[in-house]
Amino acid sequence: MTDISIIFKLAAIGIIITVVCQVLKKSDRDDVATVVSIVGLVIALTVAVTMIGDLFQVVQDIFGVY
């Protein structure tokens, strides 16, 4: 099953993206900061969708639905 490390991974992605965006905004690079934030969102959603797919697979295995 899943463990707590996935929560820490998502939190780390969020913290890193936030810091990078703040640094870019302070240096008047708002366009690049927007791209970085979109890339961070895509990475986080990819991790979440992978977890949801694993959850559906486990539910299918438990109930024997194929």
HELIX and SHEET records of a PDB file:
HELIX    1   1 SER A    5  LYS A   26  1                                  22    
HELIX    2   2 ASP A   30  PHE A   63  1                                  34    
END                                                                             
